[in-house]
Amino acid sequence: MNTERTVLVGVHTPTSLLRLEDITLLLEDDPRVQLIYTQVPDQLGNGVAEKLQQLEVRTIPWQEAVCQTFDLSISASLHQMGEVAAARRFTAPHGAGYNKLWPAWATDEPGSERQVYGLDRRSLLDEHDQPIFDSIVLPHHDHMATLTHQCPEAVAAAVIAGDPCYDRLCASLSARDKYRSRLGVRDAQTLVAVSSTWGQRSLLGSQRDLLLRLTSELSVTHRVIATLHPAVWSQHGSRQVRTWLRDARAAGMDLIDAGEDWRALVIAADMMIADHSSLAVYASSVKVPLLLSHFAHDEIDPHSVMAELAGRSPRLCPSTPLLEQLDEARRAQPTQWDVSGRRISTVKGQSAAILRRELYQLLGLSEPSTAANWPLVPVPRLVRDVVDLH
């Protein structure tokens, strides 16, 4: 087939690929548009090539991608995309907005202001202080103030488009009973979802014993299913992660497998235990009570939705029975939702329409006549469905 436009999808990590799958849904059924994927070099890129092969998309090596010209590039991470020769460049966040700070060691001068990652000059400008991206997706108008403060040169590229991850999560809420059934949750069971980001300050990095405690302390009326940040699997390897969690799995905990979409778990959950990952915000935004394992204050923008949500959420206490703490989280749920409901998106339910319009404007093509909608999220595969070599 002869196509009119070629779009390069730059995939840095498994995390960014999950976000890009939402955005590419808005383009991939148009016969005028050819999508080509490439793996952008990244230290957390393990697993990307395998996932792209499973998706059966057309791929080219990064070395080839930087030698070609494209009508549009799309990414959900920022670095190295300026090396791509594209008529237009589009980027979106791969979390619940922009919450994380650059680490202290990465600041230009000791004691200088730590920037919010993704809305900073280092990420958005080239070596000539010119904007790299033509469209930068902001889920909420609060982000505009941060962008204006940190990188005013990029303000003209900002598009307040809402959060496609959140909107697709909401569009799938009607399938909650199906997700619970497919995940093996019985009618009378309380599903406790557990989420960990990556790194030493994560739940898994600092409180790994919690997973075993949950399965041993909660009764059979509770089901525990955990999901880990894709960087955990990428950094350590799937076999290693499964082995580390073997005792908790043997005690009854289930685990969402590497590269699987976590949103069905959030929809199915009655309770979320999480650290400072984006899943805490997303769970709260669909009214799932949140119990924080802990909170890494120095990694998060103090003005962000995640920081405000942490101020409304109870922290896990090692000496207090878990059932009492789950009840405390339930009592806190209305105030948690007040935060996440206000701040996760300025234009709830409108991201598909806004993003598709923006993408087609960048491509210089007319939009399809059909309405832009989100399909249901898939049911994730559990580790217990995979042959265990041990």
Protein Blocks (a to p, Z undefined) as FASTA:
>chain_A
ZZfbdcddddfbfklmmmmmmmmmmmmmpmkbccdddddddfklghklmmmmmnopacdd
fklmmmpccfbdcdfbfghklmpccfbdcdddfbehjfbdcdfklpmbghiacddehiaf
klmpcfkopafbfbdcdfbfklmmmmmmmmmmlmmmpccebjfklmmmmmmmmmmmmmmm
mnopafklccddddddedjkbmklmmmmmmmmmmmmpcfkbccdddddfklmmmnopklm
mmmmmmmmmnopacddehiafklmmmmpmbdcddfbfklmmmmmnopacddfbdcfklpc
fkbmklmmmmmpccddfkbcfklmmmmmmmmmmmmmmmmmmmmpmbghilmmmmmmmmmm
mnopacdfbdcddddddddddfklpccfZZ
